[in-house]
Amino acid sequence: MGQPIYQTIESHKGTYVFDRIAENVDGEFPLEQLKKNELLIRPGLIYRTKG
């Protein structure tokens, strides 16, 4: 990917922890792979809420 993967990300909604790299299907990242407490950050990194 060529960019650092941050272990945690802070936002106004809370702290998110790196969980995994998203599955890429035909150049896209299907949102079905996300759980309720997760979010997808470009370029295909999945973070989950801390705690």
VMD Tcl script that builds the backbone (N, CA, C; Angstrom):
set m [mol new atoms 153]
animate dup $m
set s [atomselect $m all]
$s set {name element resname resid chain x y z} {
  {N N MET 1 A 0.813 -1.188 0.000}
  {CA C MET 1 A 0.000 0.000 0.000}
  {C C MET 1 A 0.860 1.257 0.000}
  {N N GLY 2 A 2.060 1.172 0.556}
  {CA C GLY 2 A 2.963 2.289 0.510}
  {C C GLY 2 A 2.739 3.363 1.557}
  {N N GLN 3 A 1.783 3.173 2.451}
  {CA C GLN 3 A 1.511 4.145 3.505}
  {C C GLN 3 A 1.534 3.432 4.853}
  {N N PRO 4 A 1.816 4.171 5.932}
  {CA C PRO 4 A 1.820 3.530 7.243}
  {C C PRO 4 A 0.413 3.104 7.655}
  {N N ILE 5 A 0.346 2.036 8.417}
  {CA C ILE 5 A -0.922 1.602 9.003}
  {C C ILE 5 A -0.872 1.999 10.474}
  {N N TYR 6 A -1.733 2.923 10.853}
  {CA C TYR 6 A -1.748 3.392 12.234}
  {C C TYR 6 A -2.489 2.395 13.117}
  {N N GLN 7 A -1.922 2.097 14.268}
  {CA C GLN 7 A -2.535 1.138 15.190}
  {C C GLN 7 A -3.862 1.657 15.722}
  {N N THR 8 A -3.942 2.958 15.977}
  {CA C THR 8 A -5.198 3.553 16.439}
  {C C THR 8 A -5.481 4.842 15.669}
  {N N ILE 9 A -6.770 5.179 15.594}
  {CA C ILE 9 A -7.235 6.412 14.976}
  {C C ILE 9 A -8.222 7.058 15.943}
  {N N GLU 10 A -8.047 8.352 16.158}
  {CA C GLU 10 A -8.946 9.113 17.033}
  {C C GLU 10 A -9.927 9.906 16.169}
  {N N SER 11 A -11.198 9.911 16.561}
  {CA C SER 11 A -12.195 10.748 15.891}
  {C C SER 11 A -13.138 11.308 16.949}
  {N N HIS 12 A -14.038 12.165 16.533}
  {CA C HIS 12 A -14.994 12.734 17.486}
  {C C HIS 12 A -15.950 11.667 18.036}
  {N N LYS 13 A -16.039 10.524 17.366}
  {CA C LYS 13 A -16.908 9.434 17.818}
  {C C LYS 13 A -16.186 8.446 18.722}
  {N N GLY 14 A -14.873 8.580 18.872}
  {CA C GLY 14 A -14.130 7.685 19.744}
  {C C GLY 14 A -12.808 7.235 19.142}
  {N N THR 15 A -12.273 6.167 19.714}
  {CA C THR 15 A -10.994 5.612 19.286}
  {C C THR 15 A -11.236 4.304 18.543}
  {N N TYR 16 A -10.531 4.144 17.430}
  {CA C TYR 16 A -10.631 2.934 16.611}
  {C C TYR 16 A -9.262 2.274 16.538}
  {N N VAL 17 A -9.260 0.943 16.540}
  {CA C VAL 17 A -8.037 0.155 16.536}
  {C C VAL 17 A -7.970 -0.630 15.222}
  {N N PHE 18 A -6.779 -0.663 14.603}
  {CA C PHE 18 A -6.619 -1.424 13.357}
  {C C PHE 18 A -6.949 -2.882 13.605}
  {N N ASP 19 A -7.756 -3.464 12.717}
  {CA C ASP 19 A -8.147 -4.866 12.846}
  {C C ASP 19 A -7.584 -5.727 11.721}
  {N N ARG 20 A -7.786 -5.279 10.474}
  {CA C ARG 20 A -7.329 -6.095 9.339}
  {C C ARG 20 A -7.403 -5.302 8.033}
  {N N ILE 21 A -6.821 -5.879 6.994}
  {CA C ILE 21 A -6.917 -5.313 5.653}
  {C C ILE 21 A -8.173 -5.876 5.005}
  {N N ALA 22 A -8.954 -5.008 4.394}
  {CA C ALA 22 A -10.219 -5.413 3.780}
  {C C ALA 22 A -9.983 -6.270 2.539}
  {N N GLU 23 A -10.931 -7.136 2.279}
  {CA C GLU 23 A -10.899 -7.964 1.078}
  {C C GLU 23 A -11.274 -7.099 -0.120}
  {N N ASN 24 A -10.462 -7.180 -1.171}
  {CA C ASN 24 A -10.674 -6.412 -2.389}
  {C C ASN 24 A -11.296 -7.332 -3.434}
  {N N VAL 25 A -12.490 -6.965 -3.914}
  {CA C VAL 25 A -13.181 -7.756 -4.932}
  {C C VAL 25 A -13.375 -6.881 -6.170}
  {N N ASP 26 A -12.701 -7.230 -7.246}
  {CA C ASP 26 A -12.794 -6.485 -8.508}
  {C C ASP 26 A -12.534 -4.989 -8.321}
  {N N GLY 27 A -11.531 -4.651 -7.495}
  {CA C GLY 27 A -11.154 -3.267 -7.295}
  {C C GLY 27 A -12.008 -2.501 -6.303}
  {N N GLU 28 A -12.943 -3.191 -5.651}
  {CA C GLU 28 A -13.810 -2.544 -4.669}
  {C C GLU 28 A -13.735 -3.280 -3.339}
  {N N PHE 29 A -14.205 -2.636 -2.294}
  {CA C PHE 29 A -14.204 -3.220 -0.961}
  {C C PHE 29 A -15.649 -3.379 -0.492}
  {N N PRO 30 A -16.235 -4.568 -0.654}
  {CA C PRO 30 A -17.626 -4.779 -0.265}
  {C C PRO 30 A -17.856 -4.481 1.224}
  {N N LEU 31 A -18.881 -3.701 1.504}
  {CA C LEU 31 A -19.170 -3.322 2.887}
  {C C LEU 31 A -19.753 -4.463 3.705}
  {N N GLU 32 A -20.167 -5.537 3.055}
  {CA C GLU 32 A -20.709 -6.695 3.770}
  {C C GLU 32 A -19.679 -7.335 4.702}
  {N N GLN 33 A -18.408 -7.068 4.457}
  {CA C GLN 33 A -17.362 -7.667 5.289}
  {C C GLN 33 A -17.184 -6.935 6.620}
  {N N LEU 34 A -17.884 -5.819 6.792}
  {CA C LEU 34 A -17.769 -5.057 8.030}
  {C C LEU 34 A -18.766 -5.533 9.072}
  {N N LYS 35 A -18.319 -5.559 10.321}
  {CA C LYS 35 A -19.200 -5.841 11.445}
  {C C LYS 35 A -19.757 -4.513 11.946}
  {N N LYS 36 A -20.720 -4.565 12.864}
  {CA C LYS 36 A -21.377 -3.344 13.348}
  {C C LYS 36 A -20.418 -2.322 13.938}
  {N N ASN 37 A -19.391 -2.766 14.614}
  {CA C ASN 37 A -18.485 -1.849 15.303}
  {C C ASN 37 A -17.237 -1.514 14.486}
  {N N GLU 38 A -17.300 -1.676 13.169}
  {CA C GLU 38 A -16.130 -1.455 12.317}
  {C C GLU 38 A -16.389 -0.370 11.281}
  {N N LEU 39 A -15.280 0.198 10.794}
  {CA C LEU 39 A -15.375 1.140 9.690}
  {C C LEU 39 A -14.231 0.897 8.727}
  {N N LEU 40 A -14.456 1.290 7.495}
  {CA C LEU 40 A -13.484 1.095 6.419}
  {C C LEU 40 A -12.823 2.433 6.109}
  {N N ILE 41 A -11.498 2.437 6.143}
  {CA C ILE 41 A -10.710 3.635 5.861}
  {C C ILE 41 A -9.909 3.396 4.585}
  {N N ARG 42 A -9.865 4.382 3.733}
  {CA C ARG 42 A -9.063 4.272 2.519}
  {C C ARG 42 A -7.617 4.057 2.895}
  {N N PRO 43 A -6.867 3.204 2.316}
  {CA C PRO 43 A -7.088 2.451 1.089}
  {C C PRO 43 A -7.494 0.992 1.315}
  {N N GLY 44 A -8.448 0.741 2.188}
  {CA C GLY 44 A -8.904 -0.632 2.422}
  {C C GLY 44 A -8.500 -1.190 3.772}
  {N N LEU 45 A -8.478 -0.343 4.784}
  {CA C LEU 45 A -8.129 -0.779 6.136}
  {C C LEU 45 A -9.388 -0.799 6.994}
  {N N ILE 46 A -9.533 -1.856 7.777}
  {CA C ILE 46 A -10.695 -1.978 8.647}
  {C C ILE 46 A -10.269 -1.723 10.085}
  {N N TYR 47 A -10.969 -0.787 10.718}
  {CA C TYR 47 A -10.747 -0.465 12.121}
  {C C TYR 47 A -11.991 -0.803 12.908}
  {N N ARG 48 A -11.821 -1.182 14.170}
  {CA C ARG 48 A -12.965 -1.485 15.054}
  {C C ARG 48 A -12.907 -0.562 16.257}
  {N N THR 49 A -14.049 -0.367 16.879}
  {CA C THR 49 A -14.086 0.500 18.049}
  {C C THR 49 A -13.240 -0.113 19.160}
  {N N LYS 50 A -12.562 0.756 19.885}
  {CA C LYS 50 A -11.688 0.300 20.971}
  {C C LYS 50 A -12.541 -0.039 22.184}
  {N N GLY 51 A -12.209 -1.181 22.794}
  {CA C GLY 51 A -12.901 -1.549 24.020}
  {C C GLY 51 A -13.850 -2.619 23.906}
}
mol reanalyze $m
mol bondsrecalc $m
mol representation Tube
mol addrep $m
